[in-house]
Amino acid sequence: MATGYSLTTHYAGQGLLDSFSFFTGNDPSNGFVDYQSREDALAMNLVSVGSDYNNVRLGVDSNNTYSASDKGRPSVRLTSQDAFNHGLFIADIYHMPASTCGTWPAFWAFNNQDNGSDWPVGGELEIIEGANTAQRNLFSAHTTEGCQATSNGFSGEQGLTDCSPGPENLGCNYASPTSDTTSYGSGFNAEEGGVYAMQWDSEDLKLWHFPRSTIPDNIVYAHVVGPDPTTWGPPQAIFGGSSCNPDTYFFNLSLVLNINFCGDYAGNIWGKADQCNRLAPTCEQFVANNPDSFQESYWDINFIDVYQIAPLTNETIPPLFANGTLFNGSSVATSTTTTDSTTTPSAIAPTHTRTITLSSVVPTQTNAALGTRDTPSSYTLLGCYGSSAGYSSFSKARSSLNMDPETCLDSCVGHRFAGVYDNMCYCADNLGDAKSVGSDMCTTPCPGDDDRFCGGVADPNEMPTPFHSALNSTLPANVTLTALHNRRDDPSVKLLTVYGDMTNEPAPFGAPAMGGPSIPEPPTKSHTVTTAITVTYKTICPTNPASLVETKYATTVTYEDCDCTKHQPAHPTIAHHPANSTGTPTTTFPVWTAVPMTTYPETCHACGPHGESTVTLTVPVAVVTQPAVVTAIAVHTVIPVISNATTANQTTFTPSTPRPSSNSNSFPSPIAGSAGSKTATVAETIGWGLAVWFLLFGAMLAI
């Protein structure tokens, strides 16, 4: 009996989504990202399962703009509910987020026990990672102190060798070899993806990448013949060995798929390892304001399989067929002889013995839009690109009635990029605002080689808004796309098939770790402040009930002054922040404590704005309940206030609200109390009596 690998865990389609948890906390690596729950991600169409290939698509919001001060662009981060110790992991990925400024996607693993609270205990391993416009993959490991990367046995380009966190938390890493020109981003997608594999045992962790066209047969037919890493050649990266015992530094690893923005990696290398700063001063500004740039920022996962060592016969395979269909989406014609005897190498599924005849194997997904993948010279096919600014970074090199990729690339020697459209060739040293729009959109056959495609044209009404707007701006003033829609002379958007010279592609910068618990909200630094403030309010004039006067209430307020700020409210009863050192009022201010106010109706002599005799007053609570602290100063200005609609002819002046008691330590309150009302009534009576007495006395003198 031979020893081999047995499939124990298969993640695909709905089963993948059901087996992973959606992370919704604050990003531990300070990304400009708003991770969504499963329900919200489905509602926003960030997550879907393909009906044809059972693939899972994980994307980001590519429709809405945001503020750079917001939490970030909505995205997803999925973590497997299973934790692993050793195994062979094979991920077949059709599409990963394109090489786009602002992005930081990754397929990785870390010890997520207790929500990662013990990180980096148990380790962290990045299988696929990159940022911004990178074209080479980065493999990284992050461990506790003492782990050193091995010095031989790999084909990748080794970077840092100390896997402990270090001052910048970069760990140890490798870049994919320069010969692997489709390991990441746009080049990976133009190749229709491929396979990443990891073999993990007590000796080391080895990682491979295989482009779609070079996937080993024992991976393509792994469910039938079993995968065999001994035939795959040297891995691109190795972690472990005598200087880093895997069983000490790596355990209980959960798988993670996410798309981050900016943060400690893409944000920190903005304009340093790329030219993204030509698009916006900061990563956050670009990500917030350019949703169309992220239409190709998505994962398209065919499957992720996990194998474990188990004793198997040469004819024993897992029962993974359903109507002649393999779990990887390929179809096979089968003739089977099944026995009732089974072995159980794992708790996941029994193993049945059957005889399989393979025929008519259909690839999981195909995309022939760009034609043959044989790329001449040192250039790598990057895919189909569009531009909303007319490819400002590209210059025309030549045109030819027999244009083909070779002709164009020969014309662009010395330039990093070459783009071909029909019979025209363009060269560029950087992509500028040109962005990947999906390889299946370039469908124009090359004039000199109709087996391949030289660019394409797109209906502008199907392109992202910036393309649509840019095209409108080039039309005559009296013509719009709407007017031309569905007409044969519709204008179109020119698309380029773009190639890149990867021979001088630098190794990516080291990336900081992403594991650990969700970062808490930043604590507020505060201290107690006591300050004097004054509130102005309106009340009935105590000597003339037919008018209202402004009155000021002075007091002190104690509050917690913190680093947080908010926009200044318009409510006049909130104390305003004092002017800054230059004397200019500040636009933001600490959260102040408002002076408590209360409202009540009051009667007067037609003092309302329309002669109403009942008005609603808003006064400090202390004026009513704590007269000892009242400092009221009458002001001569008479200002009407909004009142409730009582008839203007009402003349009765009767107090309706309790009044504060008098106090020798306070100024007389302009709000008349009960005694004040009675005093006014007595004064009126005496006045009328004196008037009558003088009239009578005058009449008697006249007689």
Secondary structure, DSSP 4 states (H G I P E B T S, - for coil): -EEEEEEEEEE-HHHHHHHEEEP-S--TT--SEEEPPHHHHHHTT-EEE-TTT--EEE----S----TTSS-EEE-EEEES--BSSEEEEEEEEE---S-TTEEEEEEEEE-GGGGTTTTTT-EEEEEE--TT--S-EEEEE-STT-B--SSS--SEE---B-S-TTTT--EEEEPPTT-TTSSHHHHHHTT-EEEEEEE-SSEEEEEEEEGGG--HHHHTHHHH---GGGS-S-SEEEESTTS-HHHH--SEEEEEEEEESIIIIITTTTTSSSGGGT-SSHHHHHHH-GGGGTT--EEEEEEEEEEEEEE-TTEE-S--BTTB-TTS-B--------S-EE-SSSS--EEE-------PPPS----TTB-----TTEEEEEEEE-SSS-TTEEEEEE-TT--HHHHHHHTTTSSEEEEETTEEEEESS-TT-EE--GGG--PEETTEEEEE--EEE-GGGS-HHHHHHHHHHS-TT--HHHHTTSTT---EEEEEEEEE-TTPPPPPP-----SSPPPPPPPPEEEEEEEEEEEEEEE-SS-TT-EEEEEEEEEEEEEEES--EEPP--TTSPPPPP-TTSPPPSEE--PPPPPEEEEEEE-SS-STTS-SEEEEEEEHHHHH-GGG--EEEEEEE---------TT-------S--PPP-TTSPPPSS--HHHHHHHHHHHHHHHHHHHHHHHHHHHHH-
